[in-house]
Amino acid sequence: MSDKKLKSQIESLLFISGKPVKYKKLADVLESKAKEVKEAVNEINDEYKETGRGFGIAIKRDSAQLVSASENAGFVQKLVTRELQGELSKAALETLTIILYRGPITRAEAEMIRGVNCIYILRNLLLRGLINKKDSKKDARVSEYEVSFDFLKHLGVSKVQDLPNYEDLKEKIEVVGKETSDDEEKTGDEEVLAEDEEKSE
């Protein structure tokens, strides 16, 4: 029987990834063995089936991906269709703009600029075909997002550099991101000072 903690960690990684992940990659991140990870994945999948959960794990060769249960496919498709047909929310438009002028960009970088979690917005934009997701060249463990070629065609340009005021807007967004980062560092310094003052009292 696999360790409960290991299975919990695997579930978290598969959930946040949103795509197939190789057993070896999971093992490297969790500092475990690929064989142990594979056994844990199979056990998790069996538990899902036995308890009638809304999740399942799609297994293909040496990779695993967290997916919705096949018996719920109709409801999932209905929700996805409604989301795709609806208009983009203000938050989605803001995130898309950030990716357009700052991409390729990681989720963490986009969240630092917006100041809120973007994971569900990014998934919606991916489903709509407005952005693409790829492994970062700097760190294979991290994904980066950029606008899709279809979206650029919809805007009437072949590359982002052809957008009106591209350089100016790109620079402004970079400044916003830097200011957000600086504010977070200042907040951290202020908390340390506050703790020191309390101790001195």
N, CA, C and O of each residue as an XYZ file, in Angstrom:
804
protein
N       0.843     -1.204      0.000
C       0.000      0.000      0.000
C       0.875      1.249      0.000
O       1.791      1.370      0.814
N       0.595      2.174     -0.908
C       1.393      3.386     -1.013
C       1.091      4.345      0.136
O       0.013      4.305      0.731
N       2.037      5.183      0.429
C       1.914      6.157      1.492
C       0.821      7.183      1.162
O       0.754      7.690      0.043
N      -0.039      7.485      2.155
C      -1.141      8.440      1.935
C      -0.608      9.811      1.551
O      -1.198     10.500      0.718
N       0.497     10.205      2.152
C       1.076     11.515      1.868
C       1.539     11.590      0.419
O       1.345     12.606     -0.249
N       2.154     10.508     -0.067
C       2.628     10.465     -1.451
C       1.447     10.584     -2.409
O       1.521     11.308     -3.402
N       0.366      9.881     -2.117
C      -0.814      9.930     -2.989
C      -1.435     11.325     -2.985
O      -1.891     11.812     -4.019
N      -1.447     11.954     -1.830
C      -1.979     13.309     -1.731
C      -1.146     14.274     -2.570
O      -1.685     15.142     -3.257
N       0.166     14.112     -2.505
C       1.068     14.979     -3.269
C       0.895     14.768     -4.772
O       0.914     15.723     -5.549
N       0.729     13.521     -5.167
C       0.535     13.204     -6.588
C      -0.760     13.835     -7.095
O      -0.790     14.411     -8.183
N      -1.823     13.727     -6.308
C      -3.111     14.325     -6.696
C      -2.966     15.829     -6.917
O      -3.492     16.378     -7.886
N      -2.254     16.482     -6.018
C      -2.070     17.931     -6.134
C      -1.312     18.287     -7.408
O      -1.674     19.237     -8.102
N      -0.276     17.537     -7.715
C       0.534     17.814     -8.902
C      -0.255     17.563    -10.184
O      -0.161     18.342    -11.133
N      -1.028     16.484    -10.217
C      -1.828     16.176    -11.404
C      -2.930     17.209    -11.591
O      -3.254     17.584    -12.718
N      -3.503     17.666    -10.484
C      -4.574     18.664    -10.557
C      -4.057     19.984    -11.105
O      -4.672     20.579    -11.989
N      -2.923     20.442    -10.577
C      -2.398     21.744    -10.968
C      -1.800     21.716    -12.360
O      -1.737     22.753    -13.021
N      -1.358     20.552    -12.822
C      -0.735     20.455    -14.141
C      -1.746     20.613    -15.259
O      -1.528     21.382    -16.195
N      -2.857     19.884    -15.167
C      -3.886     19.977    -16.200
C      -3.499     19.298    -17.500
O      -4.174     19.485    -18.512
N      -2.435     18.519    -17.498
C      -1.991     17.805    -18.694
C      -1.267     16.533    -18.254
O      -0.954     16.390    -17.072
N      -0.990     15.594    -19.187
C      -0.285     14.367    -18.811
C       1.090     14.674    -18.219
O       1.824     15.525    -18.721
N       1.418     13.968    -17.149
C       2.724     14.143    -16.500
C       3.410     12.784    -16.418
O       2.795     11.804    -15.999
N       4.653     12.722    -16.808
C       5.392     11.463    -16.787
C       5.677     11.048    -15.343
O       5.895     11.892    -14.474
N       5.671      9.722    -15.100
C       5.955      9.212    -13.764
C       7.331      9.684    -13.291
O       7.513     10.013    -12.119
N       8.276      9.714    -14.195
C       9.642     10.118    -13.839
C       9.670     11.568    -13.354
O      10.370     11.904    -12.399
N       8.897     12.418    -14.031
C       8.858     13.825    -13.649
C       8.234     13.978    -12.266
O       8.717     14.752    -11.440
N       7.147     13.227    -12.021
C       6.506     13.256    -10.703
C       7.479     12.770     -9.636
O       7.576     13.344     -8.551
N       8.194     11.703     -9.966
C       9.155     11.125     -9.020
C      10.268     12.115     -8.694
O      10.685     12.230     -7.542
N      10.744     12.823     -9.707
C      11.815     13.804     -9.487
C      11.352     14.921     -8.568
O      12.071     15.318     -7.650
N      10.146     15.430     -8.815
C       9.618     16.525     -8.008
C       9.381     16.077     -6.559
O       9.654     16.817     -5.614
N       8.872     14.856     -6.409
C       8.525     14.348     -5.078
C       9.684     13.629     -4.401
O       9.555     13.132     -3.282
N      10.822     13.581     -5.098
C      12.012     12.894     -4.577
C      11.663     11.461     -4.186
O      11.985     10.991     -3.095
N      11.001     10.793     -5.108
C      10.584      9.412     -4.900
C      11.054      8.574     -6.085
O      11.835      9.049     -6.910
N      10.583      7.332     -6.173
C      10.939      6.443     -7.276
C       9.762      6.335     -8.240
O       8.605      6.342     -7.821
N      10.063      6.236     -9.531
C       9.014      6.169    -10.549
C       8.091      4.978    -10.311
O       6.886      5.070    -10.549
N       8.644      3.868     -9.848
C       7.848      2.666     -9.585
C       6.837      2.932     -8.475
O       5.685      2.509     -8.567
N       7.268      3.634     -7.422
C       6.374      3.939     -6.305
C       5.270      4.902     -6.742
O       4.120      4.780     -6.321
N       5.638      5.855     -7.588
C       4.668      6.819     -8.093
C       3.617      6.113     -8.949
O       2.424      6.392     -8.834
N       4.067      5.202     -9.801
C       3.153      4.468    -10.668
C       2.163      3.639     -9.847
O       0.971      3.605    -10.149
N       2.667      2.976     -8.811
C       1.805      2.168     -7.942
C       0.781      3.057     -7.232
O      -0.387      2.691     -7.101
N       1.232      4.219     -6.780
C       0.341      5.149     -6.076
C      -0.747      5.669     -7.007
O      -1.902      5.797     -6.603
N      -0.385      5.968     -8.248
C      -1.350      6.457     -9.239
C      -2.432      5.412     -9.477
O      -3.617      5.744     -9.528
N      -2.035      4.159     -9.623
C      -3.001      3.074     -9.835
C      -3.940      2.920     -8.640
O      -5.133      2.667     -8.807
N      -3.396      3.073     -7.440
C      -4.218      2.960     -6.236
C      -5.216      4.113     -6.139
O      -6.373      3.919     -5.765
N      -4.754      5.310     -6.480
C      -5.640      6.484     -6.465
C      -6.787      6.261     -7.439
O      -7.945      6.528     -7.118
N      -6.464      5.776     -8.621
C      -7.474      5.539     -9.651
C      -8.497      4.504     -9.193
O      -9.695      4.662     -9.427
N      -8.020      3.442     -8.537
C      -8.915      2.392     -8.014
C      -9.838      2.963     -6.941
O     -11.020      2.623     -6.885
N      -9.291      3.835     -6.089
C     -10.089      4.445     -5.023
C     -11.183      5.329     -5.608
O     -12.307      5.347     -5.105
N     -10.853      6.069     -6.678
C     -11.844      6.909     -7.332
C     -13.017      6.067     -7.842
O     -14.182      6.428     -7.671
N     -12.686      4.947     -8.464
C     -13.714      4.077     -9.050
C     -14.576      3.432     -7.969
O     -15.796      3.341     -8.107
N     -13.933      2.988     -6.898
C     -14.648      2.299     -5.820
C     -15.611      3.225     -5.087
O     -16.680      2.797     -4.653
N     -15.231      4.492     -4.951
C     -16.051      5.443     -4.195
C     -16.958      6.298     -5.083
O     -17.669      7.174     -4.590
N     -16.930      6.041     -6.401
C     -17.803      6.777     -7.311
C     -17.488      8.254     -7.387
O     -18.396      9.077     -7.498
N     -16.199      8.606     -7.328
C     -15.793     10.014     -7.370
C     -15.963     10.617     -8.752
O     -16.104      9.896     -9.741
N     -15.951     11.935     -8.818
C     -16.096     12.631    -10.090
C     -14.797     12.782    -10.841
O     -14.742     13.420    -11.893
N     -13.723     12.176    -10.282
C     -12.422     12.228    -10.928
C     -11.971     10.848    -11.357
O     -12.463      9.832    -10.866
N     -11.033     10.830    -12.278
C     -10.394      9.596    -12.696
C      -9.001      9.951    -13.151
O      -8.666     11.129    -13.272
N      -8.184      8.947    -13.405
C      -6.836      9.204    -13.904
C      -6.657      8.470    -15.225
O      -6.764      7.246    -15.297
N      -6.384      9.245    -16.262
C      -6.109      8.658    -17.575
C      -4.638      8.272    -17.603
O      -3.760      9.111    -17.398
N      -4.379      6.989    -17.859
C      -3.003      6.486    -17.857
C      -2.609      6.062    -19.266
O      -3.300      5.271    -19.906
N      -1.500      6.595    -19.732
C      -1.001      6.248    -21.056
C       0.503      6.025    -20.980
O       1.275      6.959    -20.762
N       0.905      4.770    -21.163
C       2.315      4.395    -21.087
C       2.950      4.860    -19.776
O       2.651      4.318    -18.712
N       3.827      5.866    -19.857
C       4.556      6.302    -18.668
C       4.060      7.635    -18.130
O       4.785      8.335    -17.423
N       2.807      7.987    -18.470
C       2.257      9.271    -18.030
C       0.868      9.106    -17.415
O       0.178      8.117    -17.660
N       0.475     10.086    -16.619
C      -0.849     10.078    -15.988
C      -1.430     11.482    -16.024
O      -0.705     12.474    -15.951
N      -2.766     11.548    -16.139
C      -3.443     12.842    -16.170
C      -4.755     12.752    -15.403
O      -5.512     11.794    -15.562
N      -5.017     13.746    -14.577
C      -6.267     13.800    -13.825
C      -7.381     14.271    -14.756
O      -7.254     15.307    -15.408
N      -8.482     13.503    -14.817
C      -9.593     13.833    -15.718
C     -10.915     13.687    -14.964
O     -10.956     13.125    -13.869
N     -11.985     14.194    -15.556
C     -13.312     14.030    -14.956
C     -13.815     12.620    -15.273
O     -13.404     12.015    -16.263
N     -14.694     12.112    -14.436
C     -15.242     10.768    -14.629
C     -16.016     10.697    -15.941
O     -16.761     11.618    -16.276
N     -15.843      9.614    -16.676
C     -16.458      9.474    -17.995
C     -17.982      9.547    -17.939
O     -18.608     10.037    -18.878
N     -18.592      9.065    -16.844
C     -20.053      9.073    -16.742
C     -20.623     10.489    -16.579
O     -21.828     10.701    -16.718
N     -19.739     11.454    -16.283
C     -20.192     12.835    -16.135
C     -19.860     13.688    -17.358
O     -19.993     14.911    -17.321
N     -19.433     13.048    -18.430
C     -18.976     13.760    -19.624
C     -20.035     14.707    -20.189
O     -19.707     15.804    -20.642
N     -21.298     14.291    -20.164
C     -22.366     15.110    -20.708
C     -22.506     16.443    -19.985
O     -22.684     17.484    -20.616
N     -22.424     16.404    -18.654
C     -22.550     17.626    -17.863
C     -21.327     18.519    -18.052
O     -21.443     19.742    -18.130
N     -20.156     17.892    -18.123
C     -18.917     18.652    -18.330
C     -18.966     19.368    -19.670
O     -18.610     20.543    -19.769
N     -19.413     18.650    -20.708
C     -19.498     19.230    -22.042
C     -20.476     20.401    -22.075
O     -20.233     21.403    -22.748
N     -21.581     20.269    -21.343
C     -22.586     21.342    -21.300
C     -22.000     22.603    -20.676
O     -22.222     23.709    -21.169
N     -21.243     22.430    -19.579
C     -20.628     23.574    -18.911
C     -19.586     24.232    -19.812
O     -19.547     25.456    -19.937
N     -18.743     23.411    -20.437
C     -17.687     23.931    -21.307
C     -18.294     24.702    -22.476
O     -17.812     25.775    -22.839
N     -19.362     24.144    -23.066
C     -20.018     24.796    -24.202
C     -20.559     26.165    -23.809
O     -20.416     27.131    -24.558
N     -21.182     26.249    -22.632
C     -21.727     27.524    -22.168
C     -20.629     28.545    -21.927
O     -20.792     29.729    -22.224
N     -19.500     28.075    -21.382
C     -18.394     28.989    -21.118
C     -17.790     29.504    -22.413
O     -17.412     30.672    -22.508
N     -17.698     28.639    -23.404
C     -17.102     29.019    -24.681
C     -17.993     29.975    -25.459
O     -17.509     30.844    -26.184
N     -19.304     29.803    -25.299
C     -20.238     30.653    -26.038
C     -20.453     32.014    -25.381
O     -20.850     32.976    -26.039
N     -20.190     32.082    -24.088
C     -20.388     33.343    -23.373
C     -19.284     34.339    -23.655
O     -18.229     33.982    -24.180
N     -19.529     35.579    -23.307
C     -18.532     36.622    -23.502
C     -17.430     36.484    -22.454
O     -17.647     35.951    -21.366
N     -16.255     36.972    -22.805
C     -15.144     36.940    -21.864
C     -15.416     37.916    -20.725
O     -15.896     39.028    -20.948
N     -15.106     37.494    -19.515
C     -15.270     38.365    -18.361
C     -14.172     39.431    -18.367
O     -13.198     39.327    -19.112
N     -14.340     40.442    -17.538
C     -13.337     41.501    -17.431
C     -12.004     40.917    -16.985
O     -10.946     41.302    -17.482
N     -12.069     39.981    -16.040
C     -10.840     39.352    -15.537
C     -10.136     38.568    -16.648
O      -8.908     38.586    -16.744
N     -10.920     37.879    -17.487
C     -10.342     37.104    -18.588
C      -9.701     38.021    -19.616
O      -8.637     37.710    -20.150
N     -10.344     39.154    -19.899
C      -9.797     40.120    -20.855
C      -8.498     40.726    -20.328
O      -7.556     40.942    -21.091
N      -8.450     40.998    -19.029
C      -7.237     41.545    -18.430
C      -6.094     40.539    -18.531
O      -4.970     40.896    -18.884
N      -6.391     39.279    -18.220
C      -5.373     38.231    -18.283
C      -4.900     38.026    -19.712
O      -3.702     37.872    -19.953
N      -5.823     38.023    -20.659
C      -5.475     37.849    -22.072
C      -4.578     38.993    -22.547
O      -3.638     38.774    -23.311
N      -4.869     40.200    -22.096
C      -4.060     41.363    -22.476
C      -2.638     41.244    -21.931
O      -1.668     41.571    -22.615
N      -2.532     40.774    -20.696
C      -1.218     40.575    -20.085
C      -0.405     39.561    -20.886
O       0.777     39.773    -21.155
N      -1.050     38.460    -21.261
C      -0.363     37.425    -22.038
C       0.003     37.955    -23.420
O       1.064     37.635    -23.957
N      -0.876     38.759    -23.985
C      -0.654     39.310    -25.324
C       0.601     40.185    -25.362
O       1.401     40.100    -26.294
N       0.762     41.029    -24.335
C       1.881     41.984    -24.337
C       3.090     41.533    -23.530
O       4.173     42.103    -23.668
N       2.919     40.504    -22.681
C       4.054     40.044    -21.882
C       4.474     38.610    -22.189
O       5.509     38.148    -21.708
N       3.675     37.905    -22.987
C       3.962     36.503    -23.252
C       5.252     36.287    -24.029
O       5.708     37.200    -24.717
N       5.860     35.086    -23.936
C       5.429     33.995    -23.059
C       5.595     34.368    -21.571
O       6.586     34.982    -21.174
N       4.612     33.983    -20.778
C       4.590     34.359    -19.372
C       4.070     33.196    -18.543
O       3.184     32.466    -18.987
N       4.607     33.017    -17.348
C       4.161     31.935    -16.478
C       2.902     32.355    -15.732
O       2.568     33.539    -15.678
N       2.210     31.385    -15.161
C       0.999     31.707    -14.392
C       1.348     32.589    -13.190
O       0.619     33.524    -12.858
N       2.479     32.272    -12.543
C       2.891     33.044    -11.371
C       3.147     34.502    -11.738
O       2.792     35.404    -10.979
N       3.760     34.738    -12.897
C       4.040     36.107    -13.346
C       2.742     36.851    -13.652
O       2.596     38.024    -13.307
N       1.805     36.168    -14.299
C       0.518     36.796    -14.622
C      -0.242     37.129    -13.341
O      -0.872     38.182    -13.244
N      -0.181     36.230    -12.362
C      -0.878     36.460    -11.099
C      -0.237     37.598    -10.315
O      -0.925     38.333     -9.606
N       1.086     37.746    -10.442
C       1.776     38.824     -9.748
C       1.334     40.181    -10.295
O       1.202     41.150     -9.548
N       1.107     40.236    -11.613
C       0.673     41.486    -12.242
C      -0.785     41.780    -11.893
O      -1.130     42.913    -11.557
N      -1.649     40.748    -11.975
C      -3.072     40.956    -11.710
C      -3.379     40.998    -10.217
O      -4.330     41.654     -9.792
N      -2.572     40.296     -9.423
C      -2.792     40.283     -7.990
C      -3.799     39.255     -7.511
O      -4.159     39.243     -6.334
N      -4.261     38.385     -8.417
C      -5.228     37.342     -8.054
C      -4.893     36.036     -8.774
O      -4.120     36.021     -9.732
N      -5.488     34.945     -8.299
C      -5.290     33.636     -8.915
C      -5.875     33.603    -10.325
O      -6.991     34.071    -10.551
N      -5.117     33.048    -11.271
C      -5.543     33.046    -12.674
C      -5.768     31.649    -13.252
O      -6.043     31.527    -14.446
N      -5.661     30.610    -12.455
C      -5.653     29.254    -13.003
C      -6.913     28.924    -13.799
O      -6.817     28.341    -14.879
N      -8.085     29.282    -13.291
C      -9.331     28.952    -13.995
C      -9.529     29.830    -15.231
O     -10.085     29.386    -16.235
N      -9.073     31.065    -15.148
C      -9.145     31.958    -16.311
C      -8.260     31.421    -17.424
O      -8.658     31.416    -18.589
N      -7.065     30.971    -17.074
C      -6.144     30.429    -18.079
C      -6.729     29.193    -18.740
O      -6.585     29.008    -19.948
N      -7.389     28.345    -17.958
C      -8.003     27.139    -18.533
C      -9.113     27.526    -19.519
O      -9.265     26.902    -20.570
N      -9.877     28.549    -19.173
C     -10.952     29.003    -20.054
C     -10.378     29.551    -21.357
O     -10.906     29.270    -22.433
N      -9.319     30.319    -21.269
C      -8.683     30.884    -22.461
C      -8.074     29.782    -23.326
O      -8.073     29.879    -24.553
N      -7.558     28.736    -22.682
C      -7.011     27.598    -23.418
C      -8.120     26.865    -24.176
O      -7.954     26.495    -25.338
N      -9.257     26.663    -23.496
C     -10.386     25.980    -24.120
C     -10.925     26.751    -25.315
O     -11.380     26.163    -26.296
N     -10.870     28.051    -25.223
C     -11.352     28.891    -26.320
C     -10.348     28.976    -27.467
O     -10.659     29.511    -28.531
N      -9.158     28.453    -27.250
C      -8.143     28.494    -28.300
C      -7.491     29.856    -28.451
O      -6.887     30.146    -29.484
N      -7.608     30.701    -27.420
C      -7.048     32.045    -27.495
C      -5.580     32.089    -27.080
O      -4.840     32.987    -27.480
N      -5.167     31.114    -26.277
C      -3.771     31.052    -25.845
C      -3.248     29.623    -25.982
O      -4.017     28.669    -26.102
N      -1.927     29.501    -25.960
C      -1.266     28.199    -25.987
C      -0.440     28.028    -24.715
O      -0.016     29.003    -24.094
N      -0.221     26.774    -24.344
C       0.562     26.460    -23.155
C       1.759     25.612    -23.567
O       1.614     24.663    -24.337
N       2.933     25.949    -23.061
C       4.134     25.196    -23.412
C       5.090     25.173    -22.224
O       4.984     25.995    -21.313
N       6.028     24.222    -22.244
C       7.014     24.152    -21.176
C       7.988     25.314    -21.297
O       8.391     25.693    -22.397
N       8.356     25.869    -20.157
C       9.306     26.978    -20.150
C      10.695     26.493    -20.536
O      11.114     25.409    -20.131
N      11.402     27.288    -21.312
C      12.779     26.942    -21.695
C      13.727     27.125    -20.515
O      14.784     26.497    -20.450
N      13.337     27.993    -19.584
C      14.173     28.255    -18.413
C      14.034     27.167    -17.362
O      15.007     26.804    -16.701
N      12.808     26.643    -17.208
C      12.535     25.639    -16.178
C      11.458     24.687    -16.700
O      10.299     25.080    -16.836
N      11.831     23.449    -16.990
C      10.903     22.475    -17.574
C       9.740     22.143    -16.653
O       8.726     21.609    -17.101
N       9.879     22.456    -15.365
C       8.803     22.160    -14.409
C       7.686     23.197    -14.468
O       6.615     23.000    -13.893
N       7.942     24.299    -15.164
C       6.988     25.408    -15.228
C       6.457     25.572    -16.650
O       7.187     25.373    -17.621
N       5.183     25.935    -16.764
C       4.576     26.179    -18.074
C       4.487     27.669    -18.343
O       4.375     28.476    -17.420
N       4.539     28.022    -19.617
C       4.384     29.413    -20.033
C       3.196     29.531    -20.975
O       2.826     28.572    -21.653
N       2.604     30.715    -21.007
C       1.432     30.957    -21.849
C       1.726     32.070    -22.846
O       2.401     33.048    -22.523
N       1.214     31.910    -24.055
C       1.308     32.930    -25.083
C       0.033     32.880    -25.917
O      -0.655     31.860    -25.946
N      -0.279     33.975    -26.591
C      -1.499     34.005    -27.398
C      -1.345     33.076    -28.596
O      -0.243     32.886    -29.110
N      -2.461     32.503    -29.033
C      -2.433     31.570    -30.161
C      -2.359     32.314    -31.492
O      -2.704     33.492    -31.579
N      -1.907     31.614    -32.518
C      -1.833     32.206    -33.844
C      -3.228     32.543    -34.364
O      -3.410     33.543    -35.058
N      -4.215     31.704    -34.026
C      -5.605     31.967    -34.447
C      -6.106     33.284    -33.864
O      -6.809     34.040    -34.535
N      -5.737     33.556    -32.602
C      -6.155     34.810    -31.977
C      -5.486     35.996    -32.667
O      -6.118     37.031    -32.876
N      -4.209     35.848    -33.020
C      -3.507     36.913    -33.725
C      -4.154     37.174    -35.084
O      -4.292     38.322    -35.506
N      -4.550     36.091    -35.765
C      -5.222     36.249    -37.063
C      -6.536     37.000    -36.884
O      -6.915     37.821    -37.720
N      -7.229     36.706    -35.779
C      -8.491     37.394    -35.492
C      -8.245     38.891    -35.295
O      -9.091     39.715    -35.642
N      -7.084     39.237    -34.735
C      -6.736     40.647    -34.526
C      -6.200     41.287    -35.797
O      -6.050     42.507    -35.866
N      -5.911     40.463    -36.808
C      -5.425     40.990    -38.076
C      -3.936     41.224    -38.137
O      -3.461     42.019    -38.948
N      -3.170     40.516    -37.257
C      -1.708     40.647    -37.270
C      -1.078     39.265    -37.320
O      -1.716     38.270    -36.975
N       0.177     39.207    -37.751
C       0.872     37.923    -37.832
C       1.789     37.693    -36.642
O       2.205     36.564    -36.385
N       2.105     38.758    -35.915
C       2.921     38.645    -34.699
C       2.563     39.784    -33.755
O       2.079     40.832    -34.184
N       2.804     39.569    -32.468
C       2.383     40.539    -31.460
C       3.059     41.898    -31.643
O       2.495     42.933    -31.288
N       4.258     41.884    -32.195
C       4.986     43.143    -32.381
C       4.268     44.087    -33.347
O       4.547     45.286    -33.367
N       3.343     43.548    -34.148
C       2.604     44.371    -35.112
C       1.399     45.069    -34.489
O       0.730     45.858    -35.156
N       1.117     44.788    -33.227
C      -0.028     45.424    -32.561
C       0.223     46.913    -32.347
O       1.366     47.323    -32.148
N      -0.826     47.722    -32.384
C      -0.676     49.169    -32.161
C      -0.072     49.447    -30.783
O      -0.495     48.856    -29.789
N       0.908     50.339    -30.724
C       1.533     50.760    -29.459
C       2.081     49.580    -28.656
O       2.068     49.599    -27.425
N       2.558     48.566    -29.352
C       3.015     47.344    -28.671
C       4.106     47.630    -27.644
O       3.981     47.227    -26.488
N       5.167     48.315    -28.045
C       6.300     48.557    -27.154
C       5.892     49.380    -25.933
O       6.310     49.082    -24.814
N       5.070     50.423    -26.147
C       4.642     51.276    -25.035
C       3.804     50.505    -24.023
O       4.032     50.601    -22.817
N       2.823     49.732    -24.524
C       1.945     48.978    -23.627
C       2.704     47.849    -22.933
O       2.456     47.562    -21.762
N       3.607     47.224    -23.635
C       4.421     46.157    -23.041
C       5.228     46.709    -21.871
O       5.330     46.083    -20.816
N       5.803     47.902    -22.081
C       6.608     48.541    -21.037
C       5.743     48.911    -19.833
O       6.170     48.746    -18.691
N       4.527     49.411    -20.082
C       3.632     49.792    -18.986
C       3.254     48.589    -18.140
O       3.226     48.668    -16.912
N       2.960     47.459    -18.810
C       2.590     46.247    -18.078
C       3.776     45.735    -17.276
O       3.600     45.237    -16.164
N       4.982     45.851    -17.825
C       6.179     45.427    -17.108
C       6.383     46.277    -15.854
O       6.800     45.769    -14.814
N       6.083     47.582    -15.961
C       6.212     48.481    -14.821
C       5.220     48.107    -13.733
O       5.555     48.111    -12.549
N       3.985     47.781    -14.142
C       2.962     47.353    -13.176
C       3.422     46.102    -12.443
O       3.273     45.999    -11.226
N       3.978     45.157    -13.183
C       4.467     43.921    -12.584
C       5.583     44.180    -11.603
O       5.628     43.561    -10.540
N       6.501     45.098    -11.942
C       7.615     45.425    -11.055
C       7.119     46.113     -9.793
O       7.594     45.825     -8.694
N       6.156     47.030     -9.952
C       5.619     47.737     -8.790
C       4.931     46.783     -7.835
O       5.046     46.922     -6.618
N       4.206     45.801     -8.393
C       3.531     44.796     -7.562
C       4.536     43.997     -6.775
O       4.346     43.733     -5.588
N       5.623     43.606     -7.448
C       6.680     42.835     -6.798
C       7.336     43.648     -5.697
O       7.600     43.124     -4.614
N       7.608     44.942     -5.962
C       8.236     45.809     -4.972
C       7.338     45.995     -3.762
O       7.811     46.013     -2.625
N       6.014     46.136     -4.013
C       5.054     46.315     -2.916
C       5.046     45.103     -2.005
O       4.979     45.233     -0.783
N       5.116     43.896     -2.619
C       5.115     42.665     -1.832
C       6.359     42.602     -0.958
O       6.285     42.167      0.191
N       7.521     43.040     -1.497
C       8.752     43.023     -0.726
C       8.680     44.027      0.414
O       9.153     43.756      1.518
N       8.075     45.214      0.139
C       7.940     46.227      1.178
C       7.045     45.729      2.301
O       7.335     45.942      3.478
N       5.950     45.063      1.931
C       5.029     44.532      2.932
C       5.742     43.548      3.840
O       5.549     43.549      5.056
N       6.569     42.706      3.230
C       7.326     41.730      3.996
C       8.281     42.409      4.952
O       8.414     41.970      6.094
N       8.967     43.493      4.514
C       9.887     44.232      5.371
C       9.141     44.881      6.518
O       9.624     44.890      7.649
N       7.937     45.438      6.229
C       7.157     46.093      7.264
C       6.724     45.100      8.337
O       6.686     45.439      9.520
N       6.394     43.866      7.926
C       5.979     42.852      8.894
C       7.139     42.490      9.821
O       6.941     42.291     11.020
N       8.350     42.404      9.263
C       9.527     42.074     10.063
C       9.792     43.174     11.080
O      10.089     42.899     12.242
N       9.680     44.450     10.626
C       9.883     45.575     11.525
C       8.854     45.572     12.657
O       9.173     45.852     13.812
N       7.607     45.247     12.290
C       6.537     45.222     13.293
C       6.827     44.160     14.350
O       6.619     44.389     15.542
N       7.307     43.000     13.910
C       7.632     41.921     14.849
C       8.761     42.346     15.775
O       8.732     42.054     16.971
N       9.765     43.040     15.219
C      10.892     43.502     16.027
C      10.442     44.493     17.089
O      10.910     44.460     18.227
N       9.505     45.396     16.695
C       8.998     46.394     17.632
C       8.248     45.729     18.771
O       8.376     46.138     19.924
N       7.442     44.673     18.445
C       6.676     43.972     19.470
C       7.624     43.304     20.466
O       7.383     43.321     21.673
N       8.708     42.715     19.945
C       9.668     42.048     20.823
C      10.348     43.034     21.751
O      10.584     42.730     22.920
N      10.671     44.237     21.228
C      11.372     45.248     22.022
C      10.496     45.773     23.142
O      10.984     46.194     24.190
N       9.164     45.740     22.897
C       8.225     46.232     23.932
C       8.098     45.203     25.039
O       7.361     45.420     26.001
